[in-house]
């Protein structure tokens, strides 16, 4: 690897480092909403099953936030690399696919490409399209950038400096 290529790689790694921090923040905001609803906040859970689901998903979102940090912080390199990378890519794929499929299908309804057989509740549909489901898509993309950065760091560490 030439000095110019190493410089470009270092710039890409610095540029994508923010993605892990953003994915962490995104996950913590998502978790806070789940905990708020699970604690009886507006639109709170009154059904015990929904209450439990909100708290479990809140905890999973906190775990996701910590994983996002592990992908970009030096302490994350002390974790088992293959498992951390596999988990990062898996979370990125699941969130991106989940959010992407929902956003695409809702956009098709909004664009009147798909005509549902039942009447459409537009306010909840638009809320999901532009806020909730789009957030999963964005979180998945941020995770993908953080996982790519982790992979790049791992590749750099395992291959070492170029031979002269």
Backbone torsions as a table, in degrees:
resi	resn	phi	psi	omega
1	UNK	NA	129.7	-179.8
2	UNK	-77.8	166.3	179.0
3	UNK	-60.9	-38.4	178.9
4	UNK	-65.1	-40.8	179.2
5	UNK	-67.1	-40.0	177.5
6	UNK	-63.8	-38.1	178.5
7	UNK	-65.1	-41.6	178.2
8	UNK	-65.5	-40.5	178.8
9	UNK	-65.1	-42.5	178.4
10	UNK	-61.3	-40.1	178.6
11	UNK	-64.8	-41.2	178.1
12	UNK	-64.1	-40.3	-179.6
13	UNK	-66.2	-40.0	176.6
14	UNK	-65.5	-41.6	-178.1
15	UNK	-63.7	-38.6	-177.0
16	UNK	-87.4	-8.1	179.0
17	UNK	-60.1	-34.5	180.0
18	UNK	-61.8	-26.8	-176.1
19	UNK	-62.4	-39.1	178.5
20	UNK	-65.3	-41.1	178.0
21	UNK	-66.9	-40.6	178.4
22	UNK	-65.9	-41.4	178.3
23	UNK	-63.9	-37.1	177.1
24	UNK	-63.7	-50.3	179.3
25	UNK	-60.6	-42.3	179.1
26	UNK	-58.8	-46.1	-179.7
27	UNK	-64.2	-39.0	179.9
28	UNK	-68.6	-36.4	176.1
29	UNK	-65.5	-45.0	176.5
30	UNK	-58.4	-44.1	-179.6
31	UNK	-62.7	-42.5	-179.7
32	UNK	-59.9	-40.3	178.7
33	UNK	-63.9	-44.4	178.8
34	UNK	-61.9	-43.6	-179.9
35	UNK	-66.5	-37.4	178.2
36	UNK	-62.4	-49.7	178.9
37	UNK	-63.8	-40.3	-179.8
38	UNK	-68.2	-19.1	177.9
39	UNK	-92.8	7.6	177.2
40	UNK	94.3	11.6	177.7
41	UNK	-62.1	180.0	178.8
42	UNK	-48.2	135.1	-173.8
43	UNK	63.7	26.1	-176.2
44	UNK	-65.4	166.2	-177.5
45	UNK	-86.1	125.2	175.9
46	UNK	-108.9	-19.6	176.7
47	UNK	-87.6	129.2	-177.7
48	UNK	-58.0	-33.5	179.6
49	UNK	-67.6	-43.1	178.4
50	UNK	-67.8	-39.9	176.4
51	UNK	-55.6	-50.1	179.5
52	UNK	-62.8	-43.0	-180.0
53	UNK	-61.5	-40.6	179.3
54	UNK	-64.5	-41.1	179.5
55	UNK	-70.5	-38.5	177.8
56	UNK	-65.6	-45.9	179.0
57	UNK	-65.8	-34.7	175.4
58	UNK	-60.2	-44.8	178.5
59	UNK	-65.8	-37.9	176.5
60	UNK	-64.1	-37.4	178.3
61	UNK	-67.3	-37.0	174.8
62	UNK	-64.8	-42.7	176.9
63	UNK	-60.6	-40.1	176.8
64	UNK	-63.0	-39.6	178.1
65	UNK	-62.4	-42.4	178.0
66	UNK	-66.4	-38.4	176.5
67	UNK	-62.7	-41.7	178.8
68	UNK	-59.1	-41.6	176.9
69	UNK	-65.8	-39.5	179.7
70	UNK	-61.1	-28.8	-179.5
71	UNK	-73.4	-19.7	-175.7
72	UNK	-123.6	-12.3	-179.2
73	UNK	-95.6	150.2	180.0
74	UNK	-57.0	-34.8	-179.9
75	UNK	-64.0	-23.7	178.3
76	UNK	-67.3	-23.3	179.0
77	UNK	-75.8	-10.2	175.7
78	UNK	-85.8	-11.9	177.5
79	UNK	-79.1	160.8	176.9
80	UNK	-56.6	117.8	-171.1
81	UNK	-63.0	-48.0	-177.9
82	UNK	-61.9	-44.5	-179.3
83	UNK	-65.5	-42.7	179.9
84	UNK	-64.0	-43.8	-179.7
85	UNK	-66.7	-43.8	179.9
86	UNK	-62.3	-42.9	179.1
87	UNK	-65.5	-41.8	177.8
88	UNK	-60.2	-46.5	179.7
89	UNK	-67.1	-37.5	179.8
90	UNK	-64.6	-46.7	178.7
91	UNK	-61.5	-43.0	179.0
92	UNK	-59.7	-44.7	-178.6
93	UNK	-66.7	-45.3	-177.9
94	UNK	-63.5	-48.2	-178.9
95	UNK	-64.5	-42.6	-179.0
96	UNK	-65.7	-44.7	178.8
97	UNK	-65.8	-46.0	-179.9
98	UNK	-58.9	-54.4	180.0
99	UNK	-64.0	-41.6	-177.6
100	UNK	-64.4	-43.6	179.6
101	UNK	-65.3	-43.8	179.2
102	UNK	-65.4	-45.7	-179.9
103	UNK	-62.4	-44.1	-179.0
104	UNK	-62.9	-45.5	-178.4
105	UNK	-67.7	-39.4	178.4
106	UNK	-67.7	-37.5	178.0
107	UNK	-64.8	-35.3	177.6
108	UNK	-66.5	-34.9	176.5
109	UNK	-69.9	-46.1	-179.9
110	UNK	-62.1	-39.2	178.9
111	UNK	-78.4	1.0	178.0
112	UNK	62.4	26.3	173.5
113	UNK	-79.6	-37.3	174.8
114	UNK	-108.8	133.6	178.8
115	UNK	-115.5	103.9	179.3
116	UNK	-62.5	151.4	-179.4
117	UNK	-73.0	-27.7	178.7
118	UNK	-98.5	158.8	176.4
119	UNK	-60.6	146.4	-178.0
120	UNK	-92.8	131.4	171.5
121	UNK	-87.3	95.9	-169.1
122	UNK	-65.0	-40.5	-177.2
123	UNK	-61.0	-51.4	177.4
124	UNK	-64.0	-37.1	179.6
125	UNK	-61.8	-47.0	-179.9
126	UNK	-67.4	-36.3	177.6
127	UNK	-61.4	-45.0	178.0
128	UNK	-66.8	-43.7	-177.4
129	UNK	-61.8	-52.2	-171.4
130	UNK	-88.2	-18.7	-176.3
131	UNK	-121.1	-69.6	-168.7
132	UNK	-67.3	-56.6	-176.3
133	UNK	-71.4	-34.4	175.7
134	UNK	-62.7	-33.1	178.9
135	UNK	-64.3	-38.6	176.5
136	UNK	-64.7	-40.6	178.1
137	UNK	-62.4	-47.2	-180.0
138	UNK	-64.6	-41.9	178.7
139	UNK	-60.8	-40.0	177.8
140	UNK	-64.0	-41.0	178.9
141	UNK	-65.5	-43.1	177.2
142	UNK	-60.7	-42.7	177.1
143	UNK	-61.7	-40.7	178.6
144	UNK	-61.5	-42.3	177.5
145	UNK	-64.3	-41.4	178.9
146	UNK	-66.5	-40.0	178.2
147	UNK	-66.6	-39.5	177.0
148	UNK	-61.2	-42.3	178.6
149	UNK	-62.4	-45.2	179.5
150	UNK	-60.1	-43.9	178.5
151	UNK	-61.8	-41.9	179.7
152	UNK	-64.1	-41.2	177.1
153	UNK	-64.6	-41.4	-179.9
154	UNK	-63.9	-43.7	179.1
155	UNK	-61.7	-43.0	179.7
156	UNK	-63.7	-42.6	-178.6
157	UNK	-67.6	-42.7	-174.6
158	UNK	-77.7	-28.2	-179.7
159	UNK	-87.9	-23.6	178.2
160	UNK	72.5	-175.8	-179.1
161	UNK	-70.5	156.9	-178.6
162	UNK	-67.1	147.5	175.9
163	UNK	-77.7	140.4	179.3
164	UNK	-107.4	NA	NA
